[in-house]
Amino acid sequence: MEITYASSSVSDLVGSASSMARTATPTPAPPRPVKIIPFQHPYAAADTTPTSSSSTTPFSRWRTKVKRMKTVDWIDYFLPCSRWIRTYNWREYLQPDVIAGVTVGVMLVPQSMSYAKLAGLEPIYGLYTGFVPVFVYAIFGSSRQLAVGPVALVSMLVSNVLSTFDSSPEVYTELAIMLSLMVGILECTMGILRLGWLIRFISHAVISGFTTASAFVIGLSQAKYFLGYDVSRSSQIIPVVKSIIEGADNFSWPPFVMGSSILAILLIMKHLGKTRKNLRFLRAGGPLTAVVLGTAFVKIFHPSSISLVGDIPQGLPPFSLPKEFSHFKSLIPTAILITGVAILESVGIAKALAAKNGYELDSNQELFGLGVANICGSFFSAYPSTGSFSRSAVNHESGAKTGLSGIIMGCIMLGALLFLTPLFEYIPECALAAIVVSAVIGLVDYEEAIFLWKVDKKDFFLWVVTCTTTLFLGIEIGVLVGVGFSLAFVIQESANPHIAVLGRLPGTTVYRNIQQYPEAYTYNGIVIVRIDAPIYFANTSYIKDRLRKYELEVDQSCKRGPEVERIYFVILEMAPVTYVDSSAIQALKELYQEYNSRDIQIAIANPNKEVLLTLSKSGLIEQIGKEWCFVRVHDAVQVCLQHVPNSNNPPPKIPELSPEKRSRFLERLSEKRKEDLSTSEMESGEKDIIISNDPDPQLEPLLSRKSH
């Protein structure tokens, strides 16, 4: 389907306007028919209301989805475990699930005690955190391979914040449990309200810089167990290093030698487990090996200079409600920070594992599952938990197929609480410290910094700023600074979008950025501009300034067509524009009036449906003229070239048409259709133009088959 323009002034289609043009200008050259694809406007009349589904709001779409949900869908939503339970293949899944669960469970027991010590808590609370939340997540979590429990980063955040409270050990423990409840409530709220997208504003460079700095802080916090003397607790690296240097006189060799030896064994086992497929079990068995070796050494030699874990209560955690609600307000910033870190750590791992195992994962549902696990954990003396990088990787590599592996992990922890806690009394603290250090070494992401330096200096700057501020100013300030710079870059990119001047590639009807394709040529009197972003209040001024600049700075080096000295048409390629707001509409109206005062016409090419509806409702389409809206840039260029004057003729006045005449104009355009073109013909542009036999320099640039 096409519309044919057959006159340089469209005089045969616009009755009275044509007579004015003929009396004001000399007789033009023979008309050249030009075919374009008819543009479909959103309204048949000015008072028509759109009824398409595109006008529905997100709330109405969500309400429609809820109405369609069946009982099974509701069960799957609130109990994701029902999905894998219904389809569980006992022959294929049971053995790998049991093996993975036992492997990660053996790894979880010593790590839980280590991370509890890192959080400033007694080791028993680490075991509690690795018990109830694991069972609850297996039921409410949507990931089938994610291993939930205490992790190093969250433990460090808990220690860093709660150490500022002047409280007794009992109050300190209650505050940690209160944090678990608050984090759980926040995660459930974000999951129910579907606010998981907020985390997308934190760039990967910020996360990498933060985790790298945190790894150094966590590693230094364990130095006291290696050195044999107390070191001040701080999230800043300078006070910790200063404390280590000042206490050097109290250095003790036995814990240093034992801790370093166990750390070396752990790193060797981890390396072999990663590089040798037949030795994968070594990676999971590292923490257990450290505990067994350390305990055996203490039982045999009874060294007095090596501190031990001490007595650990035996039995299951009692049910109790969190206390210390008087500190609720002061813990809110910390709860938000821990929630953010937990989401980044868990959801990222869960999505990657879901993709590798071939099932879909809803990040909001994952947030809800993590929240329920933390809330239930707070009723059984657990501090905040989340998904673990290392344990989840081991769980996946061990062949876990469903959440049954998580239930097996919980059973291993159950057995440890009921029967093994008397043996934990003789575990050296330096062995637990070695487990923490071996785990956080993997968080040092220097390879990411090298990659960012090569690829994107801006992201490298984010990495350096976040890492530096976290090291020297503290974890909270480091996160805030990193997120602040990340948001600043997002705002800067949004407020200063990429705008390109387009030119036509020789021999085609394709228009591309002339900076990227120097061989592309433009036309005299016409500027084609592509806006590669939504247009809204923050970037309207920038876009207007750039359009004025392109109008004034006319590059004549690659121009074709009539020889004119100024711009007569500005074509806006709006395919990349996904949204326009009221400020953008006002800016476009002002721009149209400004151009109109200088006899410059705006043409719009290929706006999407939502943008076109907004432009139509605002009256901007009527103001610009429906005849100046086109499906393709090439169509707009063809029609505009009909109105660009020759060097020997004055510019024709583009008639201002009333709404009635415009409607008549469009009707007559439709009557001028000559033939139907196939989709392939229209895309290739082979039949876009009917070429005259008369050699005319104005027509030459439009020849689609001739290379320029």
C-alpha positions as CSV (number, residue, x, y, z in Angstrom):
1,M,0.0,0.0,0.0
2,E,1.4,3.4,-0.9
3,I,0.4,7.1,-1.3
4,T,1.7,8.9,-4.4
5,Y,2.9,12.5,-4.2
6,A,3.1,14.0,-7.7
7,S,3.9,17.6,-7.3
8,S,6.7,19.7,-5.7
9,S,4.0,21.7,-3.8
10,V,1.4,19.0,-3.5
11,S,-0.8,21.4,-5.5
12,D,-3.0,18.9,-7.0
13,L,-4.1,17.7,-3.6
14,V,-4.6,20.9,-1.8
15,G,-7.0,22.9,-3.8
16,S,-6.7,26.6,-2.9
17,A,-3.2,26.3,-1.7
18,S,-2.1,25.2,-5.2
19,S,-3.4,28.3,-6.9
20,M,-1.5,30.5,-4.5
21,A,1.7,28.6,-5.2
22,R,1.2,28.9,-9.0
23,T,0.7,32.6,-8.9
24,A,3.7,33.2,-6.6
25,T,6.2,31.0,-8.4
26,P,7.3,30.1,-11.9
27,T,6.0,27.0,-13.6
28,P,7.8,24.1,-11.9
29,A,9.5,21.2,-13.7
30,P,7.4,18.2,-14.7
31,P,6.1,16.5,-11.5
32,R,7.8,13.5,-10.2
33,P,5.6,10.9,-8.5
34,V,6.8,9.7,-5.1
35,K,5.3,6.8,-3.2
36,I,5.2,6.5,0.5
37,I,3.7,4.1,3.0
38,P,0.5,5.5,4.5
39,F,0.8,6.5,8.1
40,Q,-1.8,5.1,10.5
41,H,-3.0,7.7,12.9
42,P,-4.4,6.7,16.3
43,Y,-7.7,8.5,15.9
44,A,-10.2,8.5,13.1
45,A,-11.6,11.7,14.4
46,A,-10.5,14.3,17.0
47,D,-13.0,13.1,19.6
48,T,-12.3,9.4,19.3
49,T,-11.1,7.7,22.5
50,P,-8.5,5.0,22.2
51,T,-9.7,1.6,23.3
52,S,-6.5,-0.4,22.7
53,S,-4.9,-2.5,25.4
54,S,-1.8,-0.3,25.3
55,S,-3.7,2.4,27.2
56,T,-4.2,0.1,30.2
57,T,-2.3,0.8,33.4
58,P,0.1,-1.6,35.1
59,F,-2.5,-1.9,37.9
60,S,-5.2,-3.0,35.5
61,R,-2.9,-5.5,33.8
62,W,-2.0,-6.9,37.3
63,R,-5.7,-7.1,38.2
64,T,-6.5,-9.0,35.0
65,K,-3.6,-11.4,35.7
66,V,-4.9,-12.0,39.2
67,K,-8.5,-12.7,37.9
68,R,-7.0,-15.4,35.5
69,M,-5.1,-17.1,38.3
70,K,-6.4,-20.5,39.3
71,T,-6.1,-22.3,42.7
72,V,-3.0,-24.1,41.5
73,D,-1.4,-20.8,40.5
74,W,-2.1,-19.3,43.9
75,I,-0.5,-22.3,45.6
76,D,2.5,-22.1,43.3
77,Y,2.8,-18.3,44.1
78,F,2.9,-18.6,47.9
79,L,4.5,-22.1,48.0
80,P,7.0,-22.3,45.1
81,C,8.1,-25.7,46.4
82,S,4.8,-27.2,45.1
83,R,6.2,-26.8,41.6
84,W,9.1,-29.2,42.0
85,I,7.1,-31.5,44.3
86,R,4.5,-32.2,41.7
87,T,7.1,-33.0,39.0
88,Y,9.7,-34.7,41.3
89,N,11.4,-37.6,39.6
90,W,12.5,-39.9,42.4
91,R,14.8,-42.0,40.3
92,E,16.7,-39.1,38.7
93,Y,16.6,-36.4,41.4
94,L,16.8,-38.2,44.8
95,Q,20.5,-39.3,44.7
96,P,22.0,-36.0,43.4
97,D,19.8,-34.0,45.9
98,V,20.9,-36.1,48.8
99,I,24.6,-35.9,47.8
100,A,24.4,-32.1,47.3
101,G,22.5,-31.6,50.6
102,V,25.0,-33.6,52.6
103,T,28.0,-31.9,50.9
104,V,26.8,-28.4,51.5
105,G,25.5,-29.3,55.0
106,V,29.0,-30.5,56.0
107,M,30.3,-27.2,54.7
108,L,27.6,-25.1,56.4
109,V,28.2,-26.3,60.0
110,P,31.8,-24.9,60.4
111,Q,31.1,-21.8,58.3
112,S,28.1,-20.9,60.4
113,M,30.2,-20.8,63.5
114,S,32.9,-18.8,61.8
115,Y,30.4,-16.2,60.5
116,A,28.8,-15.9,63.9
117,K,32.2,-15.0,65.4
118,L,32.6,-12.5,62.6
119,A,29.2,-10.9,63.5
120,G,30.4,-10.6,67.1
121,L,28.0,-13.4,68.3
122,E,28.5,-16.8,70.0
123,P,29.0,-19.7,67.5
124,I,25.7,-21.2,68.5
125,Y,23.8,-18.4,66.9
126,G,25.5,-19.1,63.6
127,L,24.2,-22.7,63.9
128,Y,20.7,-21.4,64.6
129,T,20.9,-19.1,61.5
130,G,21.9,-22.1,59.4
131,F,19.0,-24.2,60.7
132,V,15.5,-22.7,60.6
133,P,15.9,-20.3,57.6
134,V,17.2,-23.2,55.5
135,F,14.0,-25.2,56.1
136,V,11.8,-22.2,55.5
137,Y,13.5,-21.1,52.3
138,A,13.2,-24.6,50.9
139,I,9.4,-24.2,51.2
140,F,8.9,-20.5,50.2
141,G,12.0,-19.8,48.1
142,S,11.8,-20.1,44.3
143,S,15.4,-21.0,43.6
144,R,16.1,-24.7,43.7
145,Q,19.9,-24.5,44.1
146,L,20.4,-21.4,46.3
147,A,22.0,-22.2,49.7
148,V,20.7,-19.9,52.4
149,G,22.3,-19.2,55.7
150,P,24.9,-16.8,57.3
151,V,27.3,-15.1,55.0
152,A,30.4,-13.0,55.5
153,L,29.2,-9.7,54.1
154,V,26.0,-9.6,56.2
155,S,27.9,-10.8,59.3
156,M,30.4,-8.0,58.9
157,L,27.5,-5.4,58.5
158,V,25.9,-6.7,61.7
159,S,29.1,-6.5,63.6
160,N,30.0,-3.1,62.3
161,V,26.7,-1.5,63.2
162,L,25.9,-3.2,66.5
163,S,29.5,-2.6,67.9
164,T,28.5,1.1,68.0
165,F,25.8,0.3,70.6
166,D,27.0,0.5,74.2
167,S,25.2,-2.7,75.4
168,S,25.8,-6.0,77.2
169,P,26.3,-9.2,75.2
170,E,22.7,-10.2,75.8
171,V,21.4,-6.9,74.4
172,Y,23.8,-7.2,71.5
173,T,22.4,-10.6,70.6
174,E,18.8,-9.4,70.8
175,L,19.6,-6.5,68.5
176,A,21.1,-9.0,65.9
177,I,17.9,-11.0,66.1
178,M,15.8,-7.9,65.8
179,L,17.7,-7.1,62.6
180,S,16.7,-10.4,61.2
181,L,13.0,-9.6,61.8
182,M,13.4,-6.1,60.2
183,V,15.3,-7.4,57.2
184,G,12.6,-10.1,56.7
185,I,9.8,-7.5,56.8
186,L,11.6,-5.3,54.3
187,E,12.2,-8.2,51.9
188,C,8.6,-9.4,52.1
189,T,7.3,-5.9,51.5
190,M,9.5,-5.4,48.5
191,G,8.4,-8.8,47.1
192,I,4.7,-8.2,47.6
193,L,4.9,-4.7,46.1
194,R,7.2,-5.9,43.3
195,L,9.9,-3.4,44.1
196,G,12.8,-5.6,43.2
197,W,13.6,-3.3,40.2
198,L,14.9,-0.7,42.6
199,I,18.1,-2.7,43.0
200,R,18.8,-2.3,39.3
201,F,20.1,1.2,39.9
202,I,23.1,-0.1,41.7
203,S,25.7,-0.9,39.0
204,H,27.8,-4.0,38.9
205,A,30.9,-1.8,39.3
206,V,29.6,-0.5,42.6
207,I,28.9,-4.0,43.8
208,S,32.3,-5.3,42.8
209,G,34.1,-2.4,44.4
210,F,32.1,-2.8,47.6
211,T,32.7,-6.5,47.9
212,T,36.4,-6.2,47.2
213,A,36.9,-3.6,49.9
214,S,34.7,-5.6,52.3
215,A,36.9,-8.6,51.7
216,F,39.9,-6.7,53.0
217,V,38.0,-5.4,56.0
218,I,36.7,-8.8,56.9
219,G,40.1,-10.4,56.5
220,L,41.7,-7.9,58.7
221,S,39.0,-8.3,61.3
222,Q,40.1,-11.9,61.7
223,A,43.8,-11.0,62.3
224,K,43.4,-11.1,66.1
225,Y,42.8,-14.9,65.9
226,F,46.0,-15.4,64.0
227,L,48.1,-12.9,65.9
228,G,47.0,-14.0,69.4
229,Y,46.0,-10.5,70.7
230,D,43.0,-8.2,70.6
231,V,42.6,-5.9,67.6
232,S,40.1,-3.0,67.6
233,R,36.9,-3.7,65.7
234,S,36.2,-1.2,62.9
235,S,34.9,-1.1,59.4
236,Q,37.7,1.3,58.4
237,I,41.0,-0.1,57.5
238,I,43.3,2.5,59.1
239,P,42.2,2.0,62.7
240,V,42.5,-1.8,62.3
241,V,46.0,-1.6,60.8
242,K,47.0,0.9,63.5
243,S,45.8,-1.4,66.2
244,I,47.7,-4.4,64.7
245,I,50.9,-2.4,64.6
246,E,50.5,-1.1,68.2
247,G,49.9,-4.6,69.6
248,A,52.8,-6.3,67.8
249,D,54.6,-6.8,71.1
250,N,51.9,-9.3,72.1
251,F,52.4,-11.5,69.0
252,S,52.0,-15.2,69.6
253,W,53.5,-17.8,67.3
254,P,51.3,-20.9,68.0
255,P,48.0,-19.5,66.7
256,F,49.7,-17.8,63.8
257,V,51.4,-21.0,62.7
258,M,48.2,-23.1,63.2
259,G,45.9,-20.5,61.5
260,S,48.3,-20.0,58.6
261,S,48.7,-23.8,58.1
262,I,45.0,-24.4,58.1
263,L,44.4,-21.4,55.7
264,A,47.0,-22.8,53.3
265,I,45.3,-26.2,53.4
266,L,41.9,-24.6,52.7
267,L,43.2,-22.6,49.7
268,I,44.9,-25.7,48.2
269,M,41.8,-27.7,48.6
270,K,39.6,-25.0,47.1
271,H,42.0,-24.6,44.1
272,L,42.1,-28.3,43.5
273,G,38.3,-28.5,43.8
274,K,37.8,-25.8,41.2
275,T,40.4,-27.0,38.7
276,R,40.0,-30.8,38.9
277,K,36.6,-32.2,38.2
278,N,37.4,-35.5,39.9
279,L,38.4,-33.6,43.1
280,R,35.3,-31.3,43.4
281,F,34.5,-32.8,46.8
282,L,37.7,-31.1,48.2
283,R,36.1,-27.7,47.8
284,A,33.2,-28.6,50.0
285,G,35.3,-30.6,52.5
286,G,37.7,-27.8,53.2
287,P,35.9,-26.2,56.2
288,L,35.3,-29.6,57.8
289,T,38.9,-30.5,57.3
290,A,40.0,-27.3,59.0
291,V,37.8,-28.0,62.0
292,V,38.9,-31.7,62.3
293,L,42.6,-30.9,62.0
294,G,42.4,-28.0,64.5
295,T,40.3,-30.0,67.0
296,A,42.6,-33.1,66.7
297,F,45.7,-30.9,67.3
298,V,44.2,-29.3,70.4
299,K,43.0,-32.7,71.8
300,I,46.5,-34.2,71.3
301,F,48.8,-31.4,72.3
302,H,46.6,-29.2,74.6
303,P,48.3,-25.9,73.6
304,S,47.6,-23.2,76.2
305,S,48.2,-20.2,73.9
306,I,45.5,-21.1,71.4
307,S,42.0,-19.9,72.2
308,L,39.1,-22.3,71.7
309,V,35.5,-21.8,70.9
310,G,34.3,-23.0,74.3
311,D,31.1,-24.4,75.5
312,I,28.2,-24.5,72.9
313,P,24.6,-25.3,74.1
314,Q,23.2,-28.5,72.9
315,G,19.7,-28.8,71.5
316,L,17.3,-27.0,69.2
317,P,16.7,-23.2,69.5
318,P,13.7,-22.3,71.6
319,F,10.8,-20.2,70.1
320,S,10.9,-16.6,71.3
321,L,9.8,-13.3,70.0
322,P,12.4,-10.6,69.2
323,K,12.9,-8.0,71.9
324,E,14.6,-4.6,72.2
325,F,12.0,-2.8,70.1
326,S,13.2,0.4,71.7
327,H,16.1,0.4,69.2
328,F,13.8,-0.2,66.2
329,K,14.2,3.3,64.7
330,S,18.0,3.4,65.1
331,L,18.3,0.0,63.3
332,I,16.2,1.0,60.2
333,P,19.2,2.4,58.2
334,T,21.2,-0.8,58.9
335,A,18.2,-3.0,58.0
336,I,17.9,-1.2,54.7
337,L,21.6,-1.6,54.0
338,I,21.6,-5.3,54.9
339,T,18.5,-5.8,52.8
340,G,20.1,-4.2,49.8
341,V,23.3,-6.3,50.1
342,A,21.3,-9.5,50.7
343,I,19.1,-8.9,47.7
344,L,22.1,-8.2,45.4
345,E,23.9,-11.3,46.7
346,S,20.9,-13.7,46.6
347,V,18.9,-12.6,43.6
348,G,21.9,-12.4,41.3
349,I,23.0,-15.9,42.3
350,A,19.5,-17.3,42.1
351,K,18.9,-15.9,38.6
352,A,22.2,-17.3,37.3
353,L,21.5,-20.7,38.7
354,A,18.0,-20.8,37.4
355,A,19.3,-20.0,33.9
356,K,21.9,-22.8,34.1
357,N,19.2,-25.3,35.2
358,G,16.5,-24.3,32.7
359,Y,13.7,-22.8,34.8
360,E,12.3,-19.3,35.3
361,L,12.7,-17.3,38.5
362,D,10.7,-14.3,39.6
363,S,12.9,-12.0,41.6
364,N,10.0,-10.6,43.5
365,Q,8.9,-14.0,44.6
366,E,12.5,-14.7,45.6
367,L,12.5,-11.6,47.8
368,F,9.3,-12.8,49.5
369,G,10.9,-16.3,50.2
370,L,14.0,-14.7,51.7
371,G,11.9,-12.4,53.8
372,V,9.8,-15.2,55.2
373,A,13.0,-17.2,56.0
374,N,14.4,-14.2,57.9
375,I,11.2,-13.5,59.8
376,C,10.8,-17.2,60.9
377,G,14.5,-17.3,61.7
378,S,14.1,-14.3,64.1
379,F,11.6,-16.4,66.1
380,F,14.3,-19.0,66.7
381,S,17.3,-16.8,67.6
382,A,18.8,-16.4,64.1
383,Y,20.5,-13.2,62.8
384,P,20.0,-12.0,59.2
385,S,20.7,-14.7,56.5
386,T,20.8,-14.7,52.8
387,G,22.1,-16.7,49.8
388,S,25.8,-17.7,49.8
389,F,28.0,-17.5,46.8
390,S,30.3,-20.4,47.7
391,R,27.7,-22.8,49.1
392,S,25.3,-22.2,46.2
393,A,28.1,-22.9,43.7
394,V,29.0,-26.1,45.6
395,N,25.3,-27.1,45.7
396,H,25.0,-26.6,42.0
397,E,28.2,-28.4,41.1
398,S,27.2,-31.3,43.4
399,G,24.1,-31.9,41.2
400,A,21.3,-30.4,43.2
401,K,18.0,-30.6,41.3
402,T,15.4,-29.3,43.7
403,G,14.8,-27.7,47.1
404,L,15.1,-31.1,48.7
405,S,18.9,-30.5,48.9
406,G,18.1,-27.5,51.1
407,I,16.0,-29.8,53.4
408,I,18.9,-32.2,53.6
409,M,21.2,-29.3,54.6
410,G,18.8,-28.5,57.4
411,C,18.8,-32.1,58.6
412,I,22.6,-32.1,58.7
413,M,22.4,-28.9,60.9
414,L,19.7,-30.5,63.0
415,G,22.0,-33.5,63.7
416,A,24.9,-31.1,64.6
417,L,22.7,-29.2,67.1
418,L,21.4,-32.4,68.7
419,F,24.6,-34.5,68.9
420,L,27.8,-32.7,67.9
421,T,27.9,-29.5,69.9
422,P,30.0,-31.1,72.7
423,L,32.8,-31.8,70.1
424,F,32.7,-28.2,68.9
425,E,34.1,-27.0,72.3
426,Y,37.6,-27.8,71.3
427,I,37.6,-26.1,67.9
428,P,40.5,-23.5,67.7
429,E,39.3,-19.9,66.9
430,C,42.1,-19.5,64.5
431,A,40.7,-22.4,62.5
432,L,37.3,-20.7,62.2
433,A,39.1,-17.5,61.3
434,A,41.0,-19.3,58.5
435,I,37.6,-20.5,57.2
436,V,36.4,-16.9,57.0
437,V,39.5,-15.6,55.3
438,S,39.5,-18.4,52.7
439,A,35.9,-17.6,51.9
440,V,36.4,-13.8,51.5
441,I,39.5,-14.2,49.3
442,G,37.2,-15.0,46.5
443,L,35.4,-11.7,46.9
444,V,38.5,-9.7,45.9
445,D,37.5,-9.0,42.3
446,Y,40.7,-7.3,40.9
447,E,40.0,-8.9,37.5
448,E,36.8,-6.9,37.2
449,A,38.8,-3.7,37.8
450,I,41.2,-4.5,35.0
451,F,38.3,-5.3,32.7
452,L,36.5,-2.0,33.5
453,W,39.7,-0.1,32.9
454,K,39.9,-1.5,29.4
455,V,36.2,-1.3,28.6
456,D,34.6,1.7,30.4
457,K,36.6,4.3,32.4
458,K,33.4,5.6,34.0
459,D,32.6,2.2,35.5
460,F,36.3,1.9,36.6
461,F,35.9,5.3,38.4
462,L,32.8,3.9,40.2
463,W,34.7,0.8,41.2
464,V,37.7,2.8,42.6
465,V,35.5,5.3,44.4
466,T,33.4,2.7,46.0
467,C,36.3,0.5,47.0
468,T,38.3,3.4,48.4
469,T,35.5,5.0,50.4
470,T,34.5,1.6,51.8
471,L,38.1,0.9,52.9
472,F,38.9,4.3,54.5
473,L,35.5,5.7,55.5
474,G,33.5,2.6,56.4
475,I,31.1,0.2,54.8
476,E,27.9,2.4,55.2
477,I,29.6,5.5,53.7
478,G,31.2,3.4,50.9
479,V,27.8,2.0,49.9
480,L,26.1,5.4,50.0
481,V,28.9,7.0,47.9
482,G,28.9,4.2,45.4
483,V,25.1,4.3,45.0
484,G,25.1,8.1,44.9
485,F,27.7,8.2,42.0
486,S,25.9,5.4,40.2
487,L,22.6,7.3,40.4
488,A,24.3,10.5,39.3
489,F,25.7,8.8,36.2
490,V,22.2,7.4,35.4
491,I,20.7,10.9,35.8
492,Q,23.5,12.4,33.7
493,E,23.0,10.0,30.9
494,S,19.2,10.4,31.0
495,A,19.4,14.2,31.1
496,N,21.9,14.3,28.2
497,P,20.7,11.6,25.8
498,H,22.5,10.6,22.7
499,I,21.2,12.5,19.6
500,A,22.4,11.7,16.1
501,V,22.2,13.4,12.8
502,L,21.3,10.8,10.2
503,G,22.4,10.4,6.6
504,R,21.4,8.0,3.8
505,L,23.7,5.1,3.0
506,P,24.6,5.1,-0.7
507,G,22.5,2.8,-2.8
508,T,19.9,2.1,0.0
509,T,16.9,3.7,1.7
510,V,18.6,3.2,5.1
511,Y,19.5,6.2,7.3
512,R,22.3,6.0,9.9
513,N,24.4,8.2,12.1
514,I,26.8,10.2,9.9
515,Q,29.4,10.0,12.7
516,Q,29.4,6.2,12.6
517,Y,29.0,6.0,8.8
518,P,31.0,8.8,7.2
519,E,29.9,7.6,3.7
520,A,26.3,8.5,4.5
521,Y,25.1,11.7,2.9
522,T,22.5,14.3,3.8
523,Y,20.3,16.6,1.8
524,N,20.4,20.3,1.5
525,G,17.7,22.1,3.4
526,I,16.9,19.0,5.5
527,V,18.2,17.9,8.9
528,I,17.3,14.3,10.0
529,V,17.7,13.9,13.8
530,R,17.3,10.7,15.9
531,I,16.7,11.0,19.6
532,D,17.9,7.9,21.3
533,A,16.0,8.2,24.6
534,P,12.6,8.9,26.2
535,I,11.8,12.7,26.2
536,Y,10.8,14.0,29.6
537,F,11.2,17.1,31.7
538,A,14.9,16.5,32.6
539,N,16.2,16.4,29.0
540,T,13.9,18.7,27.0
541,S,16.2,21.7,27.3
542,Y,19.2,19.6,26.2
543,I,17.3,18.2,23.2
544,K,16.1,21.7,22.1
545,D,19.6,23.1,22.4
546,R,21.0,20.3,20.2
547,L,18.3,20.8,17.6
548,R,19.1,24.5,17.4
549,K,22.8,23.6,17.0
550,Y,22.2,21.2,14.2
551,E,20.1,23.8,12.4
552,L,22.9,26.3,12.5
553,E,25.9,24.1,12.0
554,V,25.2,22.8,8.5
555,D,28.0,20.6,7.1
556,Q,28.1,21.0,3.3
557,S,30.8,18.4,2.7
558,C,28.4,15.5,2.2
559,K,25.3,17.2,1.0
560,R,23.1,16.3,-2.0
561,G,20.1,17.8,-3.6
562,P,19.0,21.4,-4.3
563,E,21.6,24.1,-3.5
564,V,20.0,26.1,-0.7
565,E,21.7,28.0,2.1
566,R,19.4,27.3,5.0
567,I,17.3,24.6,6.6
568,Y,13.7,24.2,5.5
569,F,12.8,20.9,7.2
570,V,13.7,19.1,10.5
571,I,12.8,15.4,10.5
572,L,12.6,13.8,13.9
573,E,13.2,10.0,13.8
574,M,11.3,8.9,17.0
575,A,11.6,5.1,16.8
576,P,13.9,5.0,19.9
577,V,11.7,7.4,21.9
578,T,9.7,5.1,24.2
579,Y,8.0,7.8,26.3
580,V,7.1,11.5,26.2
581,D,5.7,13.5,29.2
582,S,3.8,16.8,29.4
583,S,7.0,18.8,29.6
584,A,8.3,17.2,26.4
585,I,5.0,18.0,24.7
586,Q,5.3,21.7,25.8
587,A,8.9,21.8,24.6
588,L,8.0,20.3,21.2
589,K,5.2,22.8,20.8
590,E,7.6,25.7,21.6
591,L,10.0,24.3,19.1
592,Y,7.4,24.0,16.5
593,Q,6.4,27.7,17.0
594,E,10.0,28.7,16.9
595,Y,10.6,26.8,13.6
596,N,7.3,28.0,12.1
597,S,8.3,31.6,12.7
598,R,11.4,30.9,10.5
599,D,9.5,29.0,7.8
600,I,10.9,25.6,9.0
601,Q,8.6,22.6,9.0
602,I,8.9,19.7,11.5
603,A,8.3,16.2,10.3
604,I,7.9,13.1,12.5
605,A,9.0,9.6,11.5
606,N,8.0,6.3,13.0
607,P,6.8,7.2,16.5
608,N,5.7,4.1,18.5
609,K,2.0,3.7,19.5
610,E,2.2,5.1,23.0
611,V,4.2,8.1,21.9
612,L,1.8,8.8,19.0
613,L,-1.2,8.6,21.3
614,T,0.3,11.1,23.7
615,L,1.2,13.5,20.8
616,S,-2.3,13.2,19.4
617,K,-4.1,13.8,22.7
618,S,-2.0,16.9,23.3
619,G,-2.9,18.3,19.9
620,L,0.7,18.4,18.7
621,I,-0.1,16.2,15.7
622,E,-2.9,18.5,14.6
623,Q,-0.6,21.5,15.1
624,I,2.3,20.1,13.1
625,G,0.0,18.5,10.5
626,K,-1.0,14.9,10.1
627,E,0.5,15.0,6.6
628,W,3.9,15.5,8.2
629,C,3.9,12.1,10.0
630,F,5.6,9.3,8.3
631,V,6.2,5.6,8.7
632,R,9.8,5.8,7.5
633,V,12.5,8.4,7.5
634,H,12.9,7.8,3.8
635,D,9.3,8.7,3.2
636,A,9.7,11.9,5.1
637,V,12.8,12.8,3.1
638,Q,11.0,12.2,-0.2
639,V,8.1,14.4,0.6
640,C,10.3,17.1,2.1
641,L,12.5,17.2,-1.0
642,Q,9.4,18.1,-3.0
643,H,9.2,21.3,-1.0
644,V,12.8,22.3,-0.9
645,P,13.2,25.1,-3.5
646,N,15.7,25.1,-6.3
647,S,18.5,27.7,-6.2
648,N,16.8,29.7,-9.0
649,N,13.3,29.7,-7.3
650,P,12.1,31.2,-4.1
651,P,10.9,28.8,-1.4
652,P,7.3,27.9,-1.7
653,K,5.1,28.8,1.2
654,I,3.9,25.7,3.0
655,P,0.1,26.4,3.4
656,E,-1.4,26.4,6.8
657,L,-4.4,24.1,6.6
658,S,-7.4,24.1,8.8
659,P,-8.5,20.8,10.4
660,E,-11.2,20.4,7.8
661,K,-8.8,21.0,4.9
662,R,-6.3,18.6,6.5
663,S,-9.0,15.9,6.8
664,R,-9.9,16.5,3.1
665,F,-6.2,16.4,2.3
666,L,-5.8,13.0,3.9
667,E,-8.9,11.6,2.1
668,R,-7.5,12.7,-1.2
669,L,-4.2,11.2,-0.4
670,S,-5.9,7.9,0.2
671,E,-7.7,8.2,-3.2
672,K,-4.3,8.5,-4.9
673,R,-3.2,5.0,-4.1
674,K,-2.2,3.3,-7.3
675,E,-1.0,-0.2,-6.4
676,D,-0.3,-2.5,-3.5
677,L,3.4,-3.2,-2.8
678,S,4.5,-6.4,-1.0
679,T,6.3,-6.0,2.4
680,S,9.6,-7.0,0.9
681,E,9.4,-4.4,-1.8
682,M,8.6,-1.6,0.6
683,E,11.4,-2.6,3.0
684,S,13.9,-2.8,0.2
685,G,12.8,0.5,-1.3
686,E,13.0,-0.9,-4.8
687,K,9.6,0.6,-5.8
688,D,9.6,3.7,-3.6
689,I,10.3,6.1,-6.4
690,I,9.1,6.4,-10.0
691,I,12.1,7.9,-11.8
692,S,11.7,10.4,-14.5
693,N,13.6,10.1,-17.8
694,D,14.6,13.8,-17.6
695,P,18.0,14.3,-16.1
696,D,17.3,16.6,-13.1
697,P,20.0,17.3,-10.5
698,Q,17.3,17.6,-7.8
699,L,16.2,14.0,-8.5
700,E,19.6,12.3,-8.6
701,P,20.2,11.9,-4.9
702,L,16.9,10.0,-4.6
703,L,18.0,7.2,-7.0
704,S,18.1,4.1,-4.8
705,R,20.1,1.9,-7.2
706,K,23.0,4.3,-8.0
707,S,26.0,4.4,-5.7
708,H,27.2,7.8,-4.6
